[in-house]
Amino acid sequence: MDGKSIDIKQERLQRLKELFPDVFAEGQIDWEKLKASFGDDINFANERYMLNWAGKGDSFRVLQQPTTATLQPVPEESVNFDTTENLFIEGENLEVLKALQKAYHGKVKCIIIDPPYNTCSDSFIYPDKFSEKKEDYLKRIGDKMKKAFC
């Protein structure tokens, strides 16, 4: 014991950092992220280098909503179901991550999320067919290539 009293501010910051590590940037509290963690006043107005997109506030609200989803094993589709240390989970990414959050906290080494690109599915909202003939490609980039080398 060094005879100093407890630094209440540092103790509280440490506890906050343990509970909400994502609200700290460069050792400082990002107040917008802290407020967003509780779903209050989600407005990322402070411009700085960060990933930003239309609807970011809405996505934080969805993130805050608890899930009732459950994971259901399918042993007949599994390999070595009773002895494996690996899981293959199929589902909506956010819902699955929420379901894993409590039961597997601190136990997961790696999560690979594979978005459904190039599915040719009608329900996929992004264009996922990027094919063209070589002649069309060369025609499309031809002017750009000339400008780049002039």
Backbone as a chain_set.jsonl record, in Angstrom:
{"seq": "MDGKSIDIKQERLQRLKELFPDVFAEGQIDWEKLKASFGDDINFANERYMLNWAGKGDSFRVLQQPTTATLQPVPEESVNFDTTENLFIEGENLEVLKALQKAYHGKVKCIIIDPPYNTCSDSFIYPDKFSEKKEDYLKRIGDKMKKAFC", "coords": {"N": [[0.836, -1.175, 0.0], [0.582, 2.192, -0.878], [-0.128, 4.439, 0.532], [-1.717, 6.309, -0.677], [-4.942, 7.657, -1.388], [-7.83, 6.159, -2.945], [-8.108, 6.679, -6.4], [-10.798, 7.914, -7.526], [-11.886, 8.744, -9.979], [-10.194, 7.452, -11.894], [-10.682, 4.808, -11.179], [-13.388, 4.552, -11.772], [-13.301, 5.076, -14.533], [-11.812, 2.844, -15.357], [-13.573, 0.764, -14.707], [-15.678, 1.431, -16.407], [-14.371, 1.101, -18.838], [-13.973, -1.651, -18.812], [-16.597, -2.562, -18.981], [-17.596, -1.267, -21.278], [-15.705, -1.332, -23.657], [-15.681, -0.463, -26.3], [-16.41, 2.216, -26.357], [-14.284, 3.809, -26.0], [-11.775, 5.793, -27.39], [-8.554, 6.266, -28.35], [-7.853, 6.33, -25.662], [-9.681, 8.04, -24.546], [-13.067, 8.879, -23.602], [-15.594, 8.349, -25.917], [-18.179, 10.203, -26.215], [-20.466, 10.233, -27.834], [-20.599, 7.572, -28.72], [-20.953, 6.323, -26.25], [-23.461, 7.32, -25.448], [-24.922, 6.237, -27.548], [-24.686, 3.556, -26.938], [-26.624, 3.15, -25.086], [-28.828, 3.676, -26.492], [-29.714, 6.258, -26.557], [-30.292, 9.434, -27.933], [-29.013, 9.04, -30.534], [-26.84, 10.243, -32.596], [-24.473, 10.849, -34.752], [-22.758, 13.312, -35.067], [-20.294, 14.487, -34.798], [-17.696, 15.092, -36.774], [-15.161, 13.038, -37.974], [-12.471, 10.768, -38.733], [-14.011, 7.916, -39.522], [-16.15, 5.092, -39.878], [-18.96, 5.734, -41.636], [-22.386, 5.93, -42.492], [-25.525, 6.294, -44.185], [-28.262, 5.892, -42.092], [-26.932, 4.884, -39.916], [-27.463, 5.491, -37.225], [-29.954, 4.239, -36.929], [-29.139, 1.591, -37.204], [-27.67, 1.237, -34.862], [-29.745, 1.401, -33.026], [-31.172, -0.94, -33.647], [-29.222, -2.768, -32.968], [-29.237, -2.501, -30.208], [-31.599, -3.708, -29.438], [-32.902, -6.459, -27.718], [-32.649, -9.99, -28.443], [-34.758, -12.788, -29.202], [-33.99, -15.024, -30.36], [-32.906, -18.393, -30.789], [-30.359, -20.894, -30.83], [-30.331, -23.809, -32.703], [-29.21, -27.028, -32.678], [-28.223, -29.274, -35.327], [-27.666, -32.275, -35.432], [-27.65, -34.416, -37.322], [-26.748, -33.255, -39.675], [-24.205, -32.652, -39.122], [-20.651, -33.097, -38.596], [-18.971, -35.316, -36.602], [-20.429, -34.463, -34.277], [-20.662, -34.69, -31.437], [-18.055, -34.475, -30.498], [-16.659, -32.387, -31.658], [-14.96, -29.193, -31.644], [-15.733, -27.069, -33.007], [-18.147, -24.934, -34.548], [-20.688, -24.633, -36.972], [-22.759, -22.205, -37.979], [-25.791, -21.207, -39.247], [-27.555, -18.413, -40.223], [-29.177, -15.183, -39.678], [-26.834, -12.655, -39.491], [-26.551, -10.631, -37.344], [-28.51, -11.423, -35.469], [-27.608, -14.001, -34.819], [-25.087, -13.411, -33.703], [-25.921, -11.952, -31.456], [-27.275, -13.994, -30.101], [-25.151, -15.685, -29.514], [-23.662, -14.135, -27.823], [-24.031, -14.138, -24.944], [-23.904, -16.865, -23.981], [-21.499, -17.774, -25.087], [-19.558, -15.96, -24.435], [-16.28, -14.817, -24.272], [-15.313, -17.282, -25.022], [-15.052, -17.751, -27.69], [-12.907, -18.085, -30.413], [-12.693, -17.338, -33.073], [-14.706, -15.812, -35.524], [-16.231, -16.15, -38.554], [-17.819, -14.353, -40.883], [-19.81, -14.775, -43.562], [-21.015, -13.01, -46.046], [-23.907, -13.134, -48.18], [-22.97, -12.961, -51.04], [-23.332, -12.774, -54.594], [-25.531, -14.549, -54.967], [-27.636, -14.73, -56.64], [-30.159, -14.532, -55.792], [-33.484, -13.434, -55.428], [-34.158, -12.051, -53.143], [-31.943, -10.763, -52.26], [-30.659, -7.615, -51.709], [-28.687, -6.106, -52.958], [-26.944, -5.367, -56.016], [-25.674, -8.203, -57.599], [-24.527, -9.364, -59.765], [-21.92, -9.285, -61.771], [-20.871, -9.462, -64.494], [-19.375, -9.276, -67.699], [-18.667, -9.041, -71.19], [-15.356, -9.424, -72.54], [-14.701, -7.61, -74.548], [-16.562, -5.556, -74.061], [-15.716, -4.732, -71.564], [-13.094, -3.779, -72.104], [-13.75, -1.704, -73.807], [-15.183, -0.084, -72.066], [-13.226, 0.693, -70.156], [-11.293, 1.767, -71.741], [-10.943, 4.562, -72.457], [-10.258, 5.591, -69.985], [-7.859, 4.309, -69.45], [-6.241, 5.379, -71.453], [-6.15, 8.057, -70.638], [-4.828, 7.758, -68.24], [-2.231, 7.112, -68.971], [-1.311, 9.226, -70.417]], "CA": [[0.0, 0.0, 0.0], [1.441, 3.362, -1.012], [-0.63, 5.532, 1.35], [-2.579, 7.203, -1.439], [-6.349, 7.272, -1.423], [-8.29, 5.633, -4.228], [-8.404, 7.661, -7.439], [-12.163, 7.537, -7.902], [-12.069, 8.955, -11.419], [-9.515, 6.38, -12.613], [-11.375, 3.56, -10.879], [-14.625, 4.547, -12.561], [-12.918, 4.924, -15.937], [-11.409, 1.455, -15.564], [-14.795, -0.052, -14.693], [-16.389, 1.751, -17.649], [-13.596, 0.487, -19.92], [-14.24, -3.094, -18.762], [-17.969, -2.799, -19.419], [-17.838, -0.712, -22.607], [-14.412, -1.002, -24.275], [-15.858, 0.159, -27.605], [-16.692, 3.649, -26.277], [-13.027, 4.514, -25.794], [-10.944, 6.013, -28.569], [-7.296, 6.896, -27.958], [-7.846, 6.485, -24.222], [-10.701, 8.998, -24.125], [-14.445, 8.451, -23.795], [-16.328, 8.887, -27.052], [-19.482, 10.408, -25.6], [-21.514, 9.832, -28.773], [-20.706, 6.116, -28.672], [-21.509, 5.954, -24.949], [-24.901, 7.571, -25.515], [-25.484, 5.271, -28.501], [-24.723, 2.253, -26.27], [-27.875, 3.074, -24.342], [-29.903, 3.982, -27.414], [-30.156, 7.629, -26.338], [-29.774, 10.517, -28.773], [-28.028, 8.498, -31.46], [-26.583, 11.239, -33.624], [-23.032, 10.914, -34.93], [-22.533, 14.584, -35.739], [-18.902, 14.873, -34.666], [-16.98, 14.601, -37.947], [-13.795, 12.566, -37.817], [-12.279, 9.557, -39.515], [-14.794, 6.821, -38.986], [-17.06, 4.482, -40.831], [-20.23, 6.417, -41.526], [-23.305, 5.615, -43.566], [-26.907, 6.693, -43.935], [-28.946, 4.883, -41.292], [-26.058, 4.359, -38.863], [-28.196, 5.606, -35.966], [-30.961, 3.172, -36.899], [-28.483, 0.296, -36.985], [-27.35, 1.159, -33.443], [-30.996, 1.1, -32.321], [-31.435, -2.369, -33.855], [-28.211, -3.471, -32.185], [-29.609, -2.443, -28.802], [-32.792, -4.515, -29.171], [-32.578, -7.846, -27.364], [-33.174, -11.0, -29.354], [-35.352, -13.993, -28.63], [-33.513, -16.116, -31.213], [-32.172, -19.482, -30.149], [-29.594, -21.736, -31.746], [-30.808, -25.188, -32.663], [-28.252, -27.928, -33.335], [-28.72, -30.248, -36.29], [-26.624, -33.313, -35.384], [-27.612, -35.252, -38.524], [-26.027, -32.543, -40.728], [-22.908, -32.302, -38.559], [-19.572, -34.077, -38.598], [-18.466, -35.495, -35.237], [-21.169, -33.481, -33.499], [-20.428, -34.814, -29.994], [-16.662, -34.262, -30.104], [-16.03, -31.241, -32.321], [-14.851, -27.924, -30.924], [-16.099, -26.051, -33.985], [-19.567, -24.839, -34.863], [-21.123, -23.964, -38.183], [-24.063, -21.644, -37.655], [-26.411, -20.534, -40.383], [-28.617, -17.521, -39.778], [-28.975, -13.755, -39.874], [-25.6, -12.365, -38.751], [-26.72, -9.907, -36.087], [-29.275, -12.254, -34.533], [-26.731, -15.083, -34.355], [-24.085, -12.83, -32.8], [-26.608, -11.647, -30.204], [-27.544, -15.266, -29.419], [-23.87, -16.208, -29.035], [-23.017, -13.176, -26.94], [-24.036, -14.487, -23.528], [-23.467, -18.239, -23.713], [-20.147, -18.04, -25.569], [-18.7, -14.814, -24.138], [-14.928, -15.17, -23.861], [-14.97, -18.653, -25.43], [-14.952, -17.819, -29.144], [-11.605, -17.674, -30.931], [-12.789, -16.754, -34.409], [-16.006, -15.838, -36.195], [-16.137, -15.774, -39.963], [-19.146, -14.033, -41.405], [-19.772, -14.846, -45.013], [-22.233, -12.42, -46.595], [-24.411, -13.918, -49.326], [-22.726, -12.332, -52.331], [-23.517, -13.554, -55.813], [-26.458, -15.648, -54.724], [-28.673, -14.671, -57.676], [-31.42, -14.633, -55.077], [-34.306, -12.237, -55.578], [-34.278, -11.341, -51.874], [-30.696, -10.054, -51.977], [-30.991, -6.26, -52.14], [-27.588, -5.458, -53.662], [-26.654, -6.013, -57.299], [-24.635, -9.205, -57.365], [-24.095, -9.983, -61.018], [-20.94, -8.38, -62.35], [-20.188, -10.115, -65.611], [-19.467, -8.6, -68.984], [-17.749, -9.571, -72.181], [-14.061, -8.772, -72.515], [-14.755, -6.466, -75.45], [-17.297, -4.493, -73.379], [-14.845, -4.252, -70.482], [-12.031, -2.972, -72.703], [-14.379, -0.484, -74.318], [-15.562, 0.733, -70.914], [-12.06, 1.268, -69.478], [-10.342, 2.255, -72.733], [-10.666, 5.996, -72.311], [-9.598, 5.813, -68.696], [-6.499, 3.839, -69.579], [-5.521, 6.351, -72.267], [-5.918, 9.23, -69.8], [-3.882, 7.429, -67.177], [-0.864, 7.02, -69.512], [-0.971, 10.433, -71.195]], "C": [[0.884, 1.243, 0.0], [0.951, 4.569, -0.218], [-1.526, 6.508, 0.623], [-4.02, 6.71, -1.363], [-6.698, 6.776, -2.822], [-8.583, 6.794, -5.172], [-9.765, 7.274, -8.036], [-12.388, 7.664, -9.399], [-11.444, 7.806, -12.207], [-10.198, 5.04, -12.385], [-12.656, 3.452, -11.7], [-14.334, 4.397, -14.049], [-12.539, 3.485, -16.252], [-12.633, 0.539, -15.607], [-15.599, 0.172, -15.972], [-15.704, 1.086, -18.835], [-13.819, -1.028, -19.971], [-15.624, -3.413, -19.301], [-18.215, -2.377, -20.864], [-16.522, -0.345, -23.29], [-14.556, -0.261, -25.598], [-16.15, 1.652, -27.542], [-15.435, 4.475, -26.025], [-12.267, 4.61, -27.105], [-9.732, 6.809, -28.12], [-7.289, 7.24, -26.47], [-8.887, 7.445, -23.674], [-12.091, 8.427, -24.378], [-15.022, 9.143, -25.024], [-17.778, 8.995, -26.58], [-20.627, 10.025, -26.525], [-21.712, 8.326, -28.749], [-21.297, 5.649, -27.35], [-23.018, 6.168, -24.941], [-25.572, 6.563, -26.447], [-25.585, 3.885, -27.881], [-26.014, 2.054, -25.502], [-29.076, 3.438, -25.207], [-30.427, 5.398, -27.268], [-29.494, 8.573, -27.333], [-28.682, 10.034, -29.722], [-27.888, 9.448, -32.638], [-25.07, 11.407, -33.727], [-22.67, 12.16, -35.725], [-21.064, 14.993, -35.726], [-18.098, 14.268, -35.826], [-15.547, 14.221, -37.596], [-13.655, 11.319, -38.672], [-13.031, 8.423, -38.837], [-15.667, 6.262, -40.101], [-18.432, 5.097, -40.618], [-21.106, 6.039, -42.708], [-24.692, 6.111, -43.184], [-27.59, 5.561, -43.171], [-28.101, 4.309, -40.17], [-26.76, 4.413, -37.508], [-29.238, 4.508, -35.828], [-30.32, 1.82, -36.63], [-28.07, 0.136, -35.526], [-28.599, 0.848, -32.62], [-31.33, -0.385, -32.448], [-30.466, -3.208, -33.033], [-28.599, -3.542, -30.712], [-30.793, -3.344, -28.456], [-32.394, -5.945, -28.829], [-33.218, -8.817, -28.352], [-33.827, -12.134, -28.571], [-34.914, -15.216, -29.433], [-32.788, -17.165, -30.379], [-31.444, -20.272, -31.221], [-30.074, -23.167, -31.586], [-29.815, -26.086, -33.398], [-28.95, -28.889, -34.288], [-27.663, -31.346, -36.388], [-26.519, -34.143, -36.662], [-26.908, -34.576, -39.695], [-24.606, -32.204, -40.298], [-21.913, -33.439, -38.701], [-19.002, -34.124, -37.185], [-19.123, -34.516, -34.262], [-20.814, -33.513, -32.01], [-19.001, -34.476, -29.564], [-16.017, -33.016, -30.711], [-15.955, -30.024, -31.402], [-15.249, -26.756, -31.831], [-17.603, -26.091, -34.237], [-19.749, -24.148, -36.206], [-22.535, -23.494, -37.895], [-24.575, -20.899, -38.872], [-27.55, -19.675, -39.854], [-28.3, -16.081, -40.097], [-27.854, -13.319, -38.936], [-25.828, -11.725, -37.395], [-27.465, -10.742, -35.055], [-28.415, -13.386, -33.968], [-25.69, -14.548, -33.377], [-24.702, -12.476, -31.453], [-26.861, -12.933, -29.41], [-26.264, -15.861, -28.833], [-23.285, -15.39, -27.888], [-22.946, -13.635, -25.486], [-23.435, -15.871, -23.264], [-22.013, -18.488, -24.087], [-19.186, -16.887, -25.292], [-17.337, -15.28, -23.622], [-14.474, -16.558, -24.299], [-14.733, -18.788, -26.928], [-13.596, -17.293, -29.592], [-11.723, -16.952, -32.259], [-14.216, -16.883, -34.917], [-15.768, -15.369, -37.617], [-17.553, -15.56, -40.461], [-19.034, -13.965, -42.913], [-21.064, -14.254, -45.559], [-22.645, -13.142, -47.875], [-24.223, -13.23, -50.665], [-22.925, -13.326, -53.464], [-24.409, -14.773, -55.616], [-27.478, -15.79, -55.838], [-30.06, -14.827, -57.062], [-32.191, -13.337, -55.246], [-34.373, -11.419, -54.294], [-33.009, -10.566, -51.519], [-30.814, -8.653, -52.547], [-29.882, -5.556, -52.908], [-27.367, -6.14, -55.005], [-25.492, -6.986, -57.117], [-24.221, -9.934, -58.637], [-23.197, -8.985, -61.734], [-20.184, -9.081, -63.465], [-20.403, -9.284, -66.879], [-18.455, -9.227, -69.932], [-16.455, -8.774, -72.145], [-14.051, -7.524, -73.394], [-15.451, -5.279, -74.786], [-16.444, -3.888, -72.263], [-13.754, -3.337, -71.041], [-12.569, -1.656, -73.243], [-14.691, 0.467, -73.159], [-14.355, 1.397, -70.25], [-11.068, 1.908, -70.438], [-9.964, 3.712, -72.574], [-9.921, 6.286, -71.021], [-8.142, 5.404, -68.764], [-5.665, 4.825, -70.398], [-5.177, 7.576, -71.443], [-4.868, 8.965, -68.742], [-2.44, 7.44, -67.688], [-0.475, 8.23, -70.335], [-0.369, 11.497, -70.343]], "O": [[1.827, 1.337, 0.786], [1.566, 5.632, -0.292], [-2.046, 7.442, 1.232], [-4.281, 5.509, -1.285], [-5.93, 6.964, -3.765], [-9.227, 7.771, -4.789], [-9.857, 6.427, -8.924], [-13.007, 6.798, -10.017], [-12.087, 7.243, -13.092], [-10.282, 4.224, -13.303], [-12.968, 2.397, -12.251], [-15.041, 3.672, -14.75], [-12.908, 2.964, -17.304], [-12.715, -0.356, -16.449], [-16.134, -0.773, -16.552], [-16.369, 0.568, -19.732], [-13.848, -1.616, -21.052], [-15.81, -4.411, -19.997], [-18.95, -3.043, -21.592], [-16.245, 0.839, -23.484], [-13.661, 0.49, -25.985], [-16.142, 2.311, -28.582], [-15.508, 5.692, -25.857], [-12.136, 3.628, -27.836], [-9.869, 7.902, -27.571], [-6.794, 8.291, -26.064], [-8.969, 7.643, -22.462], [-12.272, 7.591, -25.262], [-14.949, 10.365, -25.156], [-18.509, 8.004, -26.55], [-21.658, 9.54, -26.057], [-22.845, 7.845, -28.755], [-22.061, 4.684, -27.322], [-23.769, 5.307, -24.483], [-26.671, 6.09, -26.16], [-26.469, 3.111, -28.247], [-26.45, 0.923, -25.29], [-30.205, 3.501, -24.719], [-31.488, 5.714, -27.806], [-28.283, 8.516, -27.547], [-27.566, 10.553, -29.714], [-28.71, 9.455, -33.554], [-24.458, 12.044, -32.869], [-22.32, 12.08, -36.902], [-20.64, 15.777, -36.575], [-17.852, 13.062, -35.846], [-14.817, 15.006, -36.99], [-14.63, 10.865, -39.271], [-12.714, 8.031, -37.714], [-15.88, 6.903, -41.13], [-19.001, 4.99, -39.531], [-20.602, 5.848, -43.815], [-24.99, 6.318, -42.008], [-27.501, 4.4, -43.569], [-28.509, 3.34, -39.53], [-26.656, 3.469, -36.725], [-29.396, 3.917, -34.759], [-30.885, 0.994, -35.912], [-28.108, -0.974, -34.996], [-28.526, 0.118, -31.632], [-31.726, -1.019, -31.47], [-30.844, -4.236, -32.47], [-28.318, -4.537, -30.043], [-30.97, -3.705, -27.292], [-31.634, -6.572, -29.566], [-34.207, -8.493, -29.009], [-33.478, -12.395, -27.419], [-35.414, -16.319, -29.209], [-32.137, -16.845, -29.385], [-31.866, -20.311, -32.376], [-30.206, -23.671, -30.471], [-29.602, -25.926, -34.599], [-30.104, -29.267, -34.085], [-26.856, -31.35, -37.318], [-25.418, -34.535, -37.05], [-26.503, -35.264, -40.632], [-23.879, -31.537, -41.035], [-22.289, -34.594, -38.899], [-18.599, -33.099, -36.636], [-18.435, -33.826, -33.51], [-20.681, -32.459, -31.39], [-18.762, -34.215, -28.385], [-14.92, -32.637, -30.301], [-16.778, -29.852, -30.503], [-15.111, -25.593, -31.451], [-18.238, -27.141, -34.15], [-19.043, -23.193, -36.527], [-23.413, -24.304, -37.597], [-23.877, -20.067, -39.451], [-28.411, -20.161, -39.119], [-27.277, -15.783, -40.714], [-27.909, -13.576, -37.734], [-25.338, -12.235, -36.388], [-27.083, -10.761, -33.884], [-28.487, -13.691, -32.777], [-25.438, -15.162, -32.34], [-24.073, -12.677, -30.414], [-26.683, -12.958, -28.193], [-26.298, -16.474, -27.767], [-22.507, -15.901, -27.083], [-21.89, -13.527, -24.862], [-22.555, -16.017, -22.416], [-21.356, -19.328, -23.472], [-18.098, -16.848, -25.867], [-17.254, -16.042, -22.658], [-13.359, -16.968, -23.978], [-14.262, -19.828, -27.389], [-13.184, -16.199, -29.207], [-10.937, -16.049, -32.546], [-14.853, -17.925, -34.762], [-15.172, -14.316, -37.847], [-18.376, -16.475, -40.458], [-18.253, -13.187, -43.46], [-22.102, -14.915, -45.542], [-21.798, -13.701, -48.571], [-25.199, -12.942, -51.358], [-22.718, -14.531, -53.317], [-24.081, -15.88, -56.044], [-28.114, -16.835, -55.976], [-31.013, -15.208, -57.742], [-31.603, -12.256, -55.209], [-34.62, -10.214, -54.347], [-33.013, -9.788, -50.566], [-31.045, -8.498, -53.747], [-30.125, -4.486, -53.466], [-27.575, -7.347, -55.133], [-24.457, -6.634, -56.552], [-23.626, -11.01, -58.574], [-23.664, -7.964, -62.241], [-18.971, -9.266, -63.371], [-21.456, -8.684, -67.09], [-17.498, -9.869, -69.498], [-16.446, -7.602, -71.77], [-13.464, -6.505, -73.029], [-15.006, -4.138, -74.918], [-16.456, -2.675, -72.05], [-13.518, -2.251, -70.513], [-11.913, -0.619, -73.144], [-14.485, 1.676, -73.266], [-14.448, 2.548, -69.824], [-10.099, 2.528, -70.0], [-8.781, 4.051, -72.559], [-9.042, 7.147, -70.989], [-7.279, 6.077, -68.198], [-4.506, 5.077, -70.068], [-4.06, 8.087, -71.521], [-4.099, 9.86, -68.389], [-1.52, 7.742, -66.928], [0.616, 8.248, -70.905], [-0.029, 12.569, -70.843]]}, "num_chains": 1, "name": "protein.A"}
